[in-house]
Amino acid sequence: MINLSDGGTLCPRLVVKGYNNCMFESVEQIQELLAGQNYVAERSLATAIYLALRLGKPLFLEGEAGVGKTEIAKVLSQSLDTQLIRLQCYEGLDVNSALYEWNYAHQMLHLRLLEASGADRSEMESNLFAPEFLQARPLLQAVEVSANGQTPVLLIDEIDRADEEFEAFLLELLSDFQVTIPELGTLTAKTPPIVIVTSNRTREVHDALKRRCLYYWIEYPTFQKELDIVRTKAPDVEPMLAREITAFIQELRRMELFKRPGVAETLDWTAALVALDQQTLSPDIIADTVGVILKYQDDIESMSPEAIANLLDRARIQADIER
């Protein structure tokens, strides 16, 4: 735990290789970095990441669930050999859960020990809100790691699930990366963490938050990109099966579904079919494994034998065209 004092800016200036003094000299280097972690990305996405690193700004990634937004933060932390700190957002998330909490149980124990030792009231009060009783949550952890001379990747995941009040709190953090703890003071990171903010767009995020970030929308992948992802992540899959899986998922996304399958479901389905020793798709195996790619009963019920047969026929045609 780092020391704090009232109103102080106590973080040392950080010299971080690969961030403000960015070791990446081109977008191509970012593409190589992503490819080295088996992440298939188009040049436009690599450009957005490069600029976020080069300019020291948060990167706001928006798109449907399962298209690979969260994975980018993981890939960056692995590639840069730095810590990944994740804040999973949810309805009702408050500042205490995201920033810090006081360890009340330890504070009470400390007070009883002071009472037993005969300490006076002023001594007890001065020791009650000491840094050792502060429990850092993800946002404060990111500032602390930065203050210790490292640059972590801070993932603020699914910000659209949090309340608008929490968005307002993030504005100060993303602007100055400054945290104020009333009992102790202000903590400021001279060089901020690498920040990735994701949203599934279940609601609109306020413009004020987006303005502080670089923005990129991640689409569902094209056939060729998704096929490359399948081959990269599942190198043992039969070539024909990989093409049929990709084409079937692409056709499935054209249906009116409550939740269309993302790339994560494509990869799960591929792993399931490989585990079942499948060489090619068939209507029966699709019906048996449909719960891997569709997660709502209404969607599953729409997959009648006729619908599966039609989808499979169209998928095989597309697989042949794209060959």
N, C-alpha and C positions, 0 to 999 in steps of 0.2 A: 504494500500500500504506500502510495506516495504522500508526502507531507503537504498540508494545505494551510493557508492562513487567510484571514479576512481580506477580501478584495484583491488578493495577489494573483499574479499570473506566473505560476511556479514551474511550468513545464520547460525543460531546457529546449533550446532550438535543436530540431532534429535534422540530421543529415541522412537522407534516405536514398540509397541507390535505387534507381528505377521508378521514382515517383516524380517529385518536382524536378529533380535532376534525372530526367527519365532516361533509362538505358535503352529504351526502344526508339530506334531512329526511323522506323518506317512502319506502315500498316502491314507490310509483308511479314515483318518480324512478329507481329501480333498473330497473324494467321498461322505462322509456324509454331508459335507458343500454344495456340489452341489445338492445332493438329497433333502436337506432341502429347497432349492429354486426351486424345481421341475425341475431340469436340469438333464437329463439322460446322463451319461457319462461312457465310458469304462475306465478300469484301466489305459490304456496307456495315455489317455488324462489327467486323474487325476495326473499321475506321472509327466507329463510335467508341469502342473500348480504348483505342489508341488515344483519341482526343481526351477522353475522361482521365486517363493516366497522365497525359502530357500537360493538361490544363489544371489538374488537381481538383476536378469537379465530380460530384456524384453522378452516377449513371442510372437513369430511370428506365427500367425495362418493363414494357407492357405487352400483354398478349394473352391468348387463351391458356388455361392450365395445361401443363404437360408439354410445352413447346421448348423447354430448356432454359428458362430464365434463371432459376436458382442455380443450375449447374454452372453457369458462367462464373458466379462468385466462387464456387468450389474449385473450378479449374484455375482461376486466377491465384487463389491462395496456394494451391499445389505448385503451380508454375513458378511463383515468386518465392516459394518456400517461406511463407508467412502464415500467421494465425488467422483462421476464419472465425469470426464472432457473429453469431446469428441471432437476430431478434425476430421471432415468429409473431406476427401481429394477429390479433383476434378482437372481436367485439368486446368492449369494456376494458381493453388494455389501458392502464394508467401509467403515470410517470414513475411511480414507485416500482412497478413491475419491470419497467424498461430501463430505468436509470439507477436507482439505489434504494435500499431499505436499511433501517437500523435494526441491529440484532438485539431485540428487546430482551430475550432470555439471558443473553450474556451481560447486557447492561444491568439487569436486576441482580444477577449473581455478583457482579462487580460491586454494586452498591452495598450488598449485604456484607461482602468482605471488608469494604471500607468502614462500614458501621462497626463491625467486629473489631477492627483495628483502632477504633476511637477517632476516626477522621471527622473533621468539622463539616458543616453543611457546604461552605464555599468550596472546599476541596472536593467534596463529592460531586457538586454540580459541574466543576471545571473538568472533571474526568469522565463525565457521563457521555458526552458526544465526542469522544476521541476517534481518530481514524480507524483504530483496530476494531471498533464496533460497527463500522460501515460495511454493508454487504453490497458489493458492486454488481449491478445487473449489466446486460450487454452494452448499453450505450456508454456507461461510465467505464466499463472494462476496455472499450475501444480507446477512450481517452487515456486511460492508464497505460495501456500497452504502447501507445504512441509516445507517452512521456518517458518511457523506458528505452527509447531509441529504436523502436521497431515501427513498422507500418502494417497494421493488420488489415484484412479485408472485412469490412462491416457489411453484413447482409441484413437489410431491413425487408423482410419477406412478407409479401401480400399486404401491403400498406392499405389496400382498399378494404380490408376486413376491420381495420381499426376505426375508431370514431374520429370525427372531424376535429374534436378538441385535441386529440393526440397529434394530428397533423400540425396544428398550430404550434404545439410544443417543439416539433421537429424543425420549425423554421429557424429558430435561433441556433440550434445545433448544426444544421447543414450550412448556415451562413458563416458562422464563426468557429464552429466546433468548440463551443464554450459551455461549460456546465457550472451552474451555481448551486452550491449546497449551503443553505442558510446558516447552519451551525458552524461551518468550517470556512467557507469562502468560495472563490471562483477558481476553476481549473480550466486552462486553455491549452489545447494542443497546437503548437506552432506549425507543425505539418500534420494535416488531418489524415485519418485512415482513408483507405480506398473504399468508397461507399457504393454499394449496389442496392438500389431500391426496386422492388418488383411489385407488379399489380396485375391481377387477373381481370380487372375492369368490371368487377361486380357492382361498382359505383364509380362515379367520376371523382378523381382526386383533385383537390383545389389547385388552381393555376399558380398560386403563390409558391406552393411546394415544387411544382414542375419547373418553375422559372429558375430555381436554384440548381437544377440538374440538366445534364444532357439527356435527350430523350431518344428512345429507339423502340419501335414496334416490331415484335417478333411474330411473323406469320407462321401458319402451319407450313411445313416444308413442301417443296415440290417433290415429284416422284423421284427424280434423280438424287436430290439431296437426302431424302429419307432412305433411299436404297443405300447410299453411301454411309449413312448413320448405322443402318442395320449391319452392313458388312463390317464396319469398323468396330462396333460394339459386340457383334456376334460372329467372329471370323470363321467359326466352325459350321455355320449354317449352310445348307446346300444352296448353290446359286439359284436354281429354279425356285426353291421354296422362298428365298429372300425376295425375289421379284414378285412372286404371287402374294406374299404377305404385304409388301409395300403397296401393290396395286389394289389389293382388297381394302386396306385401310383407307387409301385415297378415295375409293368408291364409297366406302362407308361414311366418310365425312360429308359427302354430298347429300346424304339423307337428312330428313328432319328429325333430329335426335335431341333429347334433353341435354345430353353431354356427349359431344363428339370426342372420340379417342385422341389423345395426344401422342407425342413421340414416346413418352414413358410407357404408355399402353402397348405401342408397337413393339418396343423392346421386350416388355414382359411377355407378350404373346409369342414373340420369336423364341425366347428362352423356354417357354412352355412347350412349344411344338418340337423344339430340339430335344427336350427332355423326354418327349413321347416318341422319339425316333421317327418323326415324320419326314418324308422326302418331298411331299407335295401336299397342297391343300385338297380337301374333299368336303362335301357338304356335312358329312357326319362329324368329322373332327372339328369343323367350325362350330357346329351346334353344341358339341361337348365342351368347347373352350371359350364360348362367347362371353362368359363372365369375366374373362381376363381383360377384355377390351371394352366392354360396356358395363357400367356400374350402377345403372338404374333399371328397375324391373320393367318399367314401361318401354324402355329402349330394347331390352332383351326380348320382351313379348312381340315387338315389331319384327323380330328376326324369324319369321315363319320359314318353313322349308322352301317355299317358293321364292321368298325374298333372298334367302341365302343362295339358292341356285342362280338367281338372276345376277346378284352381286358377283358371284364367283365367275360366271360367264364373262361379265364385263371386265372383271379384273384380269382374266387371262388374255383377253383381247388387248387391254392396255399394256400388260407385261410383254406381249409379243411386239406391239408397236414401239415400245421404249427400248427394245433389245438393241 
